[in-house]
């Protein structure tokens, strides 16, 4: 029989099974002997019906059942036997004899289980001339072929997502694929693009169909399917006692039976659609009892308690054994860094575990998940019962409380909690001690011998952080930066960074910024963001510090982006965010934005005491306060910062930026005496730190400019020095203000060009060209420069603010406005604004 003679209906019915379809295309006389094996629903009967049709069309006598004993089988006949696994041993022996004899065609189909006596001998006899044909699950192409068979060739092709959904839900089992496709057609019609399927809620009609098939199974197979549907692993040590079977061999029999029914995959894994049907028909009490039994057995044998406990969450079960399950699962989650430990500990307490015994662990879990309120509440519960809890629990609670207090800007209180530990205070306390000026205590902690503890990643990072921070105050800034950066790298693979008062990445970035290493600061923060160092509680801090770095580089758009989509912030983050918002408004000359930003900053100042790690932000707020004539709000904090720096010996890395900000505030306030004092402090803090040295080189020029004294070459060199340490805006502003104040036209032009170049994204600082002031064109009603001035006037900026933005004097701005008014014939200010809006295109 040729390929073209294969019955098309039978060929299509076997869509998705290429081996079966190839068999139909063979000449009948070549079939010989064949063993067809596969679970229920894989197409064995369909194949035999198709083969019978092929044989009959070719003129062969087809026998569908084994003849009665004593009756011979015609050697030219085709004997096709289905469900051979149900035959008696005697019938299987007769088939084996026929397979070894001269019968024309013999095809035997059966499931892989059960294996009655005689089945192995029959299989061996059939396998001599031809390997068995094994039918099983479909692959992706097989599922696609079944869709085409169900919908027809002209129907739209299903998307890859639909094919993957069907394959995942059915395990590729052909009968289940057909049933699911029928349900999809019933729900959404013949257009696959309109199919919708919620894996958590399959159609009840389909579940009912599958449930009837499950219901007729033996109790042991049904129970196996239930525990597998509930997530139990296929492990004899777990399932033998839970299912109540005699031994692992009996469990194997149940697994084989379920596989033969097509209700588990070939590997014994549950099939989602079958599991949904099984659970649908399982009473809730039975499901809950099975979950409980599985969880308690996992606890007994030291297995995967975490997965079993999660399946019990929300069920309301209680009791000492269940509480033990939740506690063990919470410990496992906390130890491995997996989410959900706080919820598991809460469930343990609800199930009957003593609350105070789990409070320290609940505190740590809550801190890692970002729930600082719960973390502090649980930690405080342990600290309040200090004489009644274990030493280890007390240390854990104190560590959590200190970290939360640091997140909330109360670093001094954090240090006090660490001190409460006395001799047990470790290296993790050093950031809080240094941050509050307790240098001698920090040195004493470092000098103390290390306790006998495992050399964990956290312990190593704490050691490096401690040495790095002390070095930033008393030693080499380069060594400090190296140690802090290495601490950040060390903790990238750890999930315990949240237990620290600050991440080494944040501290490394702050140090790097004040060493003029903005690239290092940005890199370490970006790495920390990628690996989620410190968990949720630190994600915002890292993001805001990246925004601060962008601000220093002059990238105000990127800095502003760091402030978007932020929820309610903890005081430390709010302080940085408020300072960042103020700094953006100041640098863009946006007085309208500066006022609300300052209102926000005033509240942040009240809520956040001064510590070493916010001095740069504090300095920015001091400049804004001077501009808005509200220095009284910031003065007590500046005094506190000065006292803090005195206690630390005025380290250049931390002192220079604050002195620089004080100088800028004095310049804004036009206080020559204060500016002179602050400039001297900046120069004194210069040291061997290139960042501080750049500030020291620039500071005297600001004082000189108050007397209109400008050394153009020296100013340009100082401005480029600021740019070289990442202070692009500061460098440009220095050059621009010098240009405004010089009387030398050539020097003014050179300084203006330098200012513009430093604040652009052009070449490196030492390659910047000198840009001459362009000649103003007189084409049209307004020149290019007058258009720039007009746009800023319409934005509401003062002449002084416009001058700072364009690097010209306020007097020159006034001259431009008067000239525009004369050119446009404007009789009043309102008339001038109307004319300018028409020309410039700016609306109110």
Residue, then its C-alpha position, 0 to 999 in steps of 0.5 A: x500500500x502506498x503512502x497516498x493510500x493511508x486513510x486521511x482521517x486516521x492519519x489526522x487522528x494521530x496528529x502530533x505523534x510522528x512515529x505512529x503516523x509513519x507506521x500507517x504509511x508502511x506497506x501492510x506486509x511489512x508490519x510483521x510483529x509489533x509491540x505498542x506500549x503507552x499509558x492510557x490516552x496516548x493513542x494506542x487504540x486509535x492506532x490499532x483502529x487505524x491499522x485495522x482500517x489500513x489492513x482491511x483496505x489492503x484485503x487482509x483478514x483482520x482479527x481484533x481478538x485472540x481466537x478461542x483456545x484450540x482454534x488456529x490463526x491463519x498465517x496470512x491474517x493480521x491479529x491486532x490485540x488491544x489492552x494486552x495487560x488485561x489478558x490472563x497469563x494463559x492468553x499471554x502465553x498463546x500470544x507469545x507462541x504466535x509471536x514466535x510462529x508464522x502468523x502474518x501480522x501481530x500487533x499487541x498494544x498494552x500499558x506499561x503497568x500492570x505486568x501480569x505473568x507472561x507479559x515480559x516473555x511476550x514483549x521479548x518475543x515481539x522485540x526480536x524482529x522490531x523494536x517496540x513502539x512507545x507512545x507518550x507525551x507530546x512535545x511543543x510541535x506535537x501540541x501545535x499539530x493537535x491544535x491544527x487537528x482540532x481547529x482545522x488547517x484554515x484556523x489562525x495559528x496559536x501563539x507560542x504562549x498558548x502552546x506553552x500553556x497547553x503543554x504545561x497544564x497537560x504535561x503533553x499527555x495527548x488525551x489531556x491536550x485534546x480535552x483542554x483544547x476542547x475546553x478552550x474552544x468551548x470558552x473562546x471559540x475557534x480563534x486561538x487569539x481569543x482563548x483565555x485560561x486561568x491556571x488557578x481556576x480551570x473550567x469546572x466542567x473539565x475538572x468534573x470530567x477528569x474527576x470522574x476518571x480519578x474517582x474510579x481509581x483504587x484508594x492508594x492511587x488516589x491518595x498518591x495523586x492527592x499528596x503529589x497535587x499538594x506538593x509532596x516530593x516523590x520520596x519513599x521516606x516521606x510518602x510510605x508513612x503518610x500513605x500508609x503503604x507497607x514499603x517502598x516497593x508498594x509505593x512504586x506500584x502506586x506510582x506505576x499505576x498512576x503513570x499507566x493511567x496517564x495521571x503522572x508524567x513519565x518521571x512521576x511528576x504531577x500534571x497541573x490539570x490532573x492535580x486541579x481535578x484531584x484537589x477539586x474532588x478532595x474534601x477540604x478537611x482531607x486536604x488540610x489533614x494531608x498537608x498537616x501530615x506531610x509537614x509534620x513528617x518533613x519536620x520529623x525526617x529533617x526534610x524540606x520543611x519550608x515548602x510544606x509549611x508554606x502550604x499550611x499558611x493561612x489554613x488556621x491549623x494550630x498545635x505544638x507540632x504545627x508551631x514547630x513546623x512553622x518555626x523550623x521553616x522560618x529558621x530555614x528561610x532566615x538562614x538561606x535568605x529566602x523571603x517569607x520568614x517573618x510570615x512563617x514566624x508569625x504563623x508559628x506564634x499564631x499556632x501556639x509558639x511562645x512569642x518572646x522566644x521567636x521575637x528576635x528572629x521575627x525582628x531580623x526577618x521583618x528587617x530583611x523584608x523591609x518592615x521596619x516597624x515590625x522589626x523594631x517592635x519585635x526587637x524591643x520586646x526582647x530588649x524589654x525582657x533582657x533578663x528572661x531571654x537567651x544571650x544569643x536572642x538578646x544580641x540578635x534583637x539589639x543588632x536589629x534595633x540598632x540597624x533600624x534606628x540607623x535607618x531612621x536617622x537616629x545613629x546616636x541611639x543606634x550606638x547606645x543600643x550597641x553599647x548595651x551589649x557591653x563586651x558582646x559589642x562587635x565590629x558592626x557597631x563601628x559605623x554608628x560610633x564613628x558616625x556620632x564622633x565616638x572615635x576612641x570607642x571605635x578604636x577600642x572595639x577594633x583593638x578587642x580580640x575577635x570572638x570565636x565565631x565562624x568566618x562568615x561573609x558578614x563578619x568579614x565585611x564588618x571587619x573591613x567596614x570598621x577599619x575603613x571608617x576609622x581610616x577615613x578619619x585617622x588614616x589614608x583616605x585611599x586605604x579607607x576607600x579600598x576597605x569599604x569597597x572590598x566590604x561591599x563586594x564581600x557582602x554581594x553574595x550575602x543576604x545579611x547586609x540588612x543587619x548593618x546600620x549602613x551598607x558598605x556600598x553606601x559608606x564606600x560611595x560617601x567616602x569615594x565622593x569626598x575623595x573625588x572618585x565619583x566613578x568608584x562611588x557610582x560603580x559600587x552603588x550600581x553593583x549594590x543595586x543590582x544584587x539588592x544589597x541590604x534588601x528593601x530597606x537599603x534600595x532607596x538609600x542606594x538610589x538616592x545616593x546615585x542621584x546625589x552623584x548625578x547632581x555633583x556631575x551636573x546631570x540634574x535630569x538624572x538627579x531628579x529622576x532619582x526622586x520619582x516614584x518614592x513612597x514614604x521615606x524613613x528619616x535618613x532617606x528623607x533627609x537625603x531626598x530633601x537635600x537633593x530636591x533643594x540642590x536641584x532647585x538651586x542649581x537650576x535657579x528655580x526659585x518657584x521649586x526652591x520654596x516648597x523644597x525648602x519647606x520639605x527640608x525644614x521638616x527633614x532637618x527637625x526629624x534627623x539629628x546630625x551624623x557624619x554621613x549626612x554632612x554633605x547634604x547638610x552643607x547643601x541645605x546651609x547654602x539654601x538657607x543662606x539664600x532664603x535668609x533662614x539660617x536660624x533653622x540650620x545653625x544649631x545643626x551646623x554647630x553640632x556638625x562642627x562639634x562632631x568633626x572636632x571630636x573626630x579631629x577634623x578629618x579632611x575627608x569629612x570636614x572639607x565638603x562642609x567647610x566648602x558649603x559654609x563658604x558658599x553660604x557666606x558668598x550667597x549672604x555676601x558676608x566677607x568676614x564669614x567667607x574669609x573664615x570659611x575659606x581658611x578652614x577649607x584651605x586648612x583641610x586640604x591635606x593630601x586628599x585630591x578632593x579637599x585639595x581641589x576645594x582648597x585651591x578654589x576657596x581663596x578665589x571666591x573670597x577675592x571675587x567679593x572684592x572684584x579681584x579675579x586672577x583669570x588663569x588661576x581661576x580657570x585652573x581651580x575650576x578645572x580642578x573642581x571638574x576633575x574631582x567630579x564637581x562639574x557644576x561647581x567648577x562652571x559656577x566658579x569660572x562663570x562668577x569670575x567672568x561676571x566680576x572681571x573687568x578684563x574683556x579677554x579674560x571674561x570671554x575665556x572664563x565664560x567659555x571655560x564655564x560653559x565647557x565645564x558644565x557640558x558633556x564635552x571633552x575631558x577637563x584638561x582638553x576643554x577648548x577656550x570658547x569666546x563669547x559669541x557676537x550677538x546677531x541683530x536679526x529680527x526683533x530680538x537677538x539670541x542672547x535676548x531670547x535666552x533672557x526673555x525666556x528666563x524672565x517669563x519663567x519668573x527668575x530674578x535678574x540675579x538668578x538669570x545672571x547666574x544661569x547665563x554667566x552674566x551680571x545682573x546689571x547686564x540682564x537689566x540692560x538686556x530687558x531695557x533694550x528689549x522694552x525699547x525695541x518692542x515699544x512696550x509701555x509697561x511691564x505687562x505689555x513687555x511680557x505680552x510681547x515676549x510671550x508672542x515672540x518666545x512662545x512661553x505661556x503663563 
